[in-house]
Amino acid sequence: MVVENHVSLQPFNTFGIAARAQRLARIRRDDDVLALVRHPDWRPQETFILGGGSNIVLTGDLRQLVLKVEISGRRLLREDERGWLVEAGAGERWHDFVAWTLAQGWPGLENLALIPGTVGAAPVQNIGAYGVELQDRFHSLDAIDLETGEPLTLRHEHCAFGYRDSVFKHERSGAHGMGLKGRALITRVRFWLPRRWRPALGYQDLARKVAETGITDPTPRQVFDWVCEIRRAKLPDPAVLGNAGSFFKNPTVTPEQCADIIGRDPQVVHYPLPDGTIKLAAGWLIDACGWKGKSVGRAGVYEKQALVLVNRGGREDPCTGGEVMTLARLIQTSVYERFGIRLEPEPVVVG
């Protein structure tokens, strides 16, 4: 295990915010975690688990010991007439893993292409895009309890998946609570990819691709290519323009609330959900409030997609986490004043 002191975190967060970690440990295998947990000075509450840094906003230097997860590896565990069980190390880049599964002929993750971050961070956020969420393909994961050093294997029913939510985002409540925020370090994740594959084309952007191309029965690779094309047209590459992807969750409202908004703003983008609620497009709400292209200091709203906040200062003169959160709060106030809806940020604020 490698432990470094006074490490710049700018290369390790996709926003490109300049901050430092007092200490950073590179976790490349399970034994690295166990060595830390068994150390006499170990205090799990004084750690921060870092994956790909694609869903965080750093508002200052970190005094906690940063555990940077770099566990690699991907493999097929089982194949039968129903499908494939595949596994990846928590440090694997998510998009690379998706592309690898398709290259092997195992469809199912194509709608989740080009989502930044690592495999280990994907269950924490329950990532999702274009009608598919991680929980739809999730089988199980391995983790290590940072309090006890005990190995954990969690299946779908243990993870409390919700919209951009999971048990890994909540503190433990009471002696027997299952909240695992900051307590479980994910080491490997497994996915079940069924042979009976059908393309998920319900989202407007993909339906438009079907209409444009005339391809009504696309292959998994075709869906993958479409998703990559759509995302590249809408979302900035973090290597070029720092960002954390979609900054706000799409809010859900009752049919009555949606009808009220449609009465005032007929163009509002909305999607009915199976439970009877309505999902609204947060990007549309922000754009309707006039924020697209606006800036606060060196933090700005992306010109092509109002749901994305960006670092306009680049790597040389980056925005601060404070500027990002000031901009975010101003957007939240505007949306609430116009629509009566409180937008909830997706990224974790650390510092």
PEWO-V716967 format. One record per residue. N is the residue number from 1. RES is the residue in one small letter. PHI is phi in whole degrees, 0 to 359 (NA if undefined). PSI is psi in whole degrees, -180 to 180 (* if undefined). OMEGA is omega in degrees with one decimal (999 if undefined). Layout:
# PEWO-V716967
[[N:RES:PHI:PSI:OMEGA] [N:RES:PHI:PSI:OMEGA]]
This chain:
# PEWO-V716967
[[1:m:NA:140:179.7] [2:v:253:125:174.9] [3:v:243:125:-177.2] [4:e:243:152:179.5] [5:n:251:146:175.0] [6:h:51:60:-174.9] [7:v:263:132:173.9] [8:s:292:131:177.6] [9:l:262:2:-179.0] [10:q:300:-41:177.7] [11:p:288:-12:-172.7] [12:f:253:12:171.4] [13:n:225:133:-171.1] [14:t:290:-16:174.2] [15:f:288:-21:-178.3] [16:g:73:24:179.0] [17:i:285:137:-179.4] [18:a:276:117:176.0] [19:a:205:166:-177.9] [20:r:231:153:172.4] [21:a:255:131:177.6] [22:q:300:-41:174.5] [23:r:217:144:179.8] [24:l:223:126:178.1] [25:a:251:130:178.7] [26:r:269:115:-177.1] [27:i:265:108:-176.2] [28:r:246:-8:176.0] [29:r:200:166:-177.4] [30:d:302:-37:-177.8] [31:d:299:-28:177.9] [32:d:296:-41:178.7] [33:v:293:-45:-177.8] [34:l:297:-36:178.3] [35:a:296:-38:178.0] [36:l:291:-47:-176.9] [37:v:298:-32:-178.7] [38:r:276:-5:-179.9] [39:h:289:139:-176.0] [40:p:297:-23:-179.5] [41:d:265:10:-174.7] [42:w:293:130:174.7] [43:r:224:101:-173.9] [44:p:299:-28:-179.0] [45:q:288:-10:-179.9] [46:e:254:34:179.8] [47:t:235:159:173.3] [48:f:224:125:-178.3] [49:i:272:125:-177.3] [50:l:241:123:174.9] [51:g:263:-113:179.6] [52:g:272:-5:178.5] [53:g:69:22:-175.8] [54:s:268:-3:-175.8] [55:n:224:37:-179.8] [56:i:227:153:170.7] [57:v:237:116:-179.0] [58:l:270:120:-179.5] [59:t:257:6:178.3] [60:g:176:178:176.9] [61:d:292:152:-177.6] [62:l:257:122:175.3] [63:r:277:-21:179.5] [64:q:294:157:169.4] [65:l:288:118:-179.6] [66:v:274:124:177.3] [67:l:260:100:-178.4] [68:k:271:113:-173.0] [69:v:277:119:-178.1] [70:e:231:28:-179.8] [71:i:288:124:-174.9] [72:s:252:179:176.6] [73:g:114:142:174.5] [74:r:210:141:-174.7] [75:r:200:159:172.4] [76:l:271:124:-179.6] [77:l:267:-37:-177.2] [78:r:203:145:174.8] [79:e:223:133:174.5] [80:d:214:-169:-175.4] [81:e:291:-15:-179.4] [82:r:267:-27:-179.0] [83:g:164:-158:-174.3] [84:w:231:138:173.4] [85:l:253:115:-176.1] [86:v:240:153:-175.9] [87:e:227:145:175.9] [88:a:221:146:174.3] [89:g:293:149:-174.1] [90:a:297:-23:-178.9] [91:g:272:-3:178.4] [92:e:293:141:175.0] [93:r:293:132:-174.8] [94:w:301:-50:-176.2] [95:h:298:-39:178.2] [96:d:298:-38:178.7] [97:f:294:-44:177.9] [98:v:302:-48:-179.4] [99:a:298:-37:179.6] [100:w:295:-43:-179.7] [101:t:298:-40:179.6] [102:l:292:-37:178.6] [103:a:297:-28:177.8] [104:q:277:-7:-177.7] [105:g:88:25:-177.7] [106:w:245:94:-176.9] [107:p:281:168:174.9] [108:g:136:-25:-177.1] [109:l:252:4:-171.1] [110:e:300:-33:178.8] [111:n:291:-15:-177.9] [112:l:260:16:179.6] [113:a:296:151:174.0] [114:l:65:10:171.5] [115:i:287:125:-177.8] [116:p:289:164:177.3] [117:g:110:-173:-175.1] [118:t:249:166:179.0] [119:v:298:-41:-177.9] [120:g:293:-28:179.0] [121:a:278:-20:-174.3] [122:a:300:-45:178.4] [123:p:291:-30:-179.5] [124:v:301:-46:-177.2] [125:q:271:-12:-169.4] [126:n:47:62:-175.5] [127:i:304:153:179.5] [128:g:200:155:177.7] [129:a:192:142:171.7] [130:y:53:45:172.2] [131:g:88:3:179.2] [132:v:232:136:173.9] [133:e:244:158:178.4] [134:l:306:-40:-177.1] [135:q:301:-22:179.2] [136:d:290:-22:-177.6] [137:r:241:-3:-174.6] [138:f:288:139:175.2] [139:h:249:-57:-177.4] [140:s:190:172:176.2] [141:l:212:159:172.7] [142:d:252:144:178.0] [143:a:211:169:175.5] [144:i:237:130:177.9] [145:d:287:116:-176.5] [146:l:287:-13:177.1] [147:e:275:-38:-173.0] [148:t:246:-18:-174.3] [149:g:80:3:-178.3] [150:e:283:142:174.6] [151:p:286:146:178.3] [152:l:235:140:168.3] [153:t:237:118:-175.5] [154:l:245:131:175.1] [155:r:261:-179:-174.3] [156:h:307:-45:-174.8] [157:e:292:-15:-179.7] [158:h:271:-14:-166.6] [159:c:265:-9:176.4] [160:a:49:50:-178.8] [161:f:293:140:172.8] [162:g:217:-172:179.4] [163:y:294:110:-176.6] [164:r:52:43:-173.7] [165:d:210:156:177.6] [166:s:194:175:178.0] [167:v:297:-21:-177.3] [168:f:281:-5:179.4] [169:k:255:6:-175.3] [170:h:235:142:176.0] [171:e:289:152:175.4] [172:r:291:133:179.0] [173:s:247:117:-179.4] [174:g:79:175:-174.7] [175:a:294:-29:-175.2] [176:h:244:15:179.6] [177:g:293:152:-176.2] [178:m:261:6:177.5] [179:g:302:130:-175.2] [180:l:240:18:180.0] [181:k:300:125:178.4] [182:g:70:1:-174.8] [183:r:252:-32:-177.9] [184:a:250:124:174.5] [185:l:261:113:-177.2] [186:i:286:132:-178.5] [187:t:251:-36:-179.2] [188:r:212:150:179.6] [189:v:229:141:179.8] [190:r:241:146:-177.0] [191:f:230:142:175.6] [192:w:255:120:-177.9] [193:l:246:106:-174.3] [194:p:286:147:176.9] [195:r:293:-35:-179.9] [196:r:283:81:-174.9] [197:w:265:138:172.2] [198:r:227:137:-178.8] [199:p:293:138:175.2] [200:a:266:104:-172.1] [201:l:238:20:-173.8] [202:g:290:-26:-176.9] [203:y:287:148:-172.6] [204:q:304:-42:-177.2] [205:d:297:-39:179.3] [206:l:286:-38:176.2] [207:a:299:-36:177.4] [208:r:294:-38:177.4] [209:k:297:-40:177.2] [210:v:299:-45:-179.0] [211:a:293:-40:-177.8] [212:e:292:-40:-173.8] [213:t:267:-22:-175.2] [214:g:77:7:179.1] [215:i:271:102:-176.6] [216:t:269:-14:-179.9] [217:d:230:68:-174.3] [218:p:291:154:173.3] [219:t:281:164:175.5] [220:p:304:-39:-179.8] [221:r:294:-36:177.7] [222:q:295:-42:177.7] [223:v:297:-43:177.5] [224:f:304:-48:-179.0] [225:d:296:-41:177.9] [226:w:298:-45:-179.5] [227:v:299:-44:178.5] [228:c:299:-43:-179.9] [229:e:296:-44:179.7] [230:i:297:-47:-177.5] [231:r:294:-41:-179.7] [232:r:294:-31:178.6] [233:a:286:-28:-174.7] [234:k:260:-34:-168.2] [235:l:245:139:179.8] [236:p:285:147:175.3] [237:d:287:121:-178.7] [238:p:302:-26:178.5] [239:a:290:-20:-179.3] [240:v:255:-45:-178.8] [241:l:226:107:-174.1] [242:g:304:136:178.1] [243:n:194:170:178.3] [244:a:243:28:-178.6] [245:g:71:-151:179.1] [246:s:299:122:-172.8] [247:f:272:-28:-178.5] [248:f:239:148:174.0] [249:k:286:146:172.1] [250:n:290:122:-176.7] [251:p:284:153:174.1] [252:t:248:143:-178.2] [253:v:224:168:175.6] [254:t:283:160:175.7] [255:p:304:-36:179.7] [256:e:294:-43:177.2] [257:q:297:-42:179.9] [258:c:297:-43:179.3] [259:a:299:-39:178.8] [260:d:296:-42:179.9] [261:i:292:-42:179.1] [262:i:298:-35:178.1] [263:g:299:-32:179.7] [264:r:265:-33:-177.8] [265:d:225:84:-174.4] [266:p:300:-21:-176.4] [267:q:274:0:-176.3] [268:v:304:134:-179.9] [269:v:276:124:-176.3] [270:h:213:153:-177.2] [271:y:225:121:174.8] [272:p:294:141:178.6] [273:l:251:158:-177.4] [274:p:302:-28:-177.4] [275:d:276:4:177.7] [276:g:96:-13:176.7] [277:t:279:173:-178.1] [278:i:238:130:175.2] [279:k:267:130:176.8] [280:l:258:148:178.7] [281:a:279:110:-177.8] [282:a:300:-36:179.1] [283:g:300:-40:178.7] [284:w:296:-43:-179.7] [285:l:300:-42:-179.2] [286:i:292:-43:178.5] [287:d:298:-40:-179.9] [288:a:297:-24:177.5] [289:c:272:4:173.2] [290:g:84:21:-174.3] [291:w:270:-16:-175.8] [292:k:302:126:178.9] [293:g:85:-8:-178.8] [294:k:279:161:-178.6] [295:s:224:155:166.9] [296:v:232:110:-172.7] [297:g:61:-127:-179.3] [298:r:261:7:175.0] [299:a:258:137:-176.4] [300:g:219:172:175.5] [301:v:259:128:-174.6] [302:y:298:138:-175.1] [303:e:294:-28:-175.8] [304:k:264:-15:-177.4] [305:q:205:110:-174.1] [306:a:291:-13:179.6] [307:l:284:-11:-174.3] [308:v:251:125:172.0] [309:l:264:143:-171.6] [310:v:229:161:177.8] [311:n:264:102:-177.0] [312:r:278:-8:-178.4] [313:g:273:-9:-178.5] [314:g:70:-167:-179.2] [315:r:282:-27:-175.8] [316:e:281:-38:-179.4] [317:d:225:65:-170.4] [318:p:290:156:171.8] [319:c:294:162:175.8] [320:t:262:161:174.9] [321:g:297:-31:177.3] [322:g:297:-40:177.9] [323:e:295:-41:179.5] [324:v:298:-46:-176.3] [325:m:287:-30:173.8] [326:t:297:-46:177.1] [327:l:300:-45:-179.3] [328:a:300:-43:-179.0] [329:r:293:-37:177.7] [330:l:295:-41:177.4] [331:i:296:-45:179.5] [332:q:301:-42:179.8] [333:t:296:-44:-179.9] [334:s:299:-46:-177.9] [335:v:294:-40:-179.8] [336:y:294:-41:-178.3] [337:e:294:-34:-178.5] [338:r:273:-41:-172.0] [339:f:247:-11:-176.9] [340:g:73:24:-177.0] [341:i:241:133:177.8] [342:r:263:116:177.8] [343:l:281:139:-179.6] [344:e:251:125:179.1] [345:p:295:148:174.0] [346:e:274:-44:-173.9] [347:p:292:156:173.7] [348:v:274:131:179.5] [349:v:266:124:-174.8] [350:v:228:139:175.1] [351:g:148:*:999]]
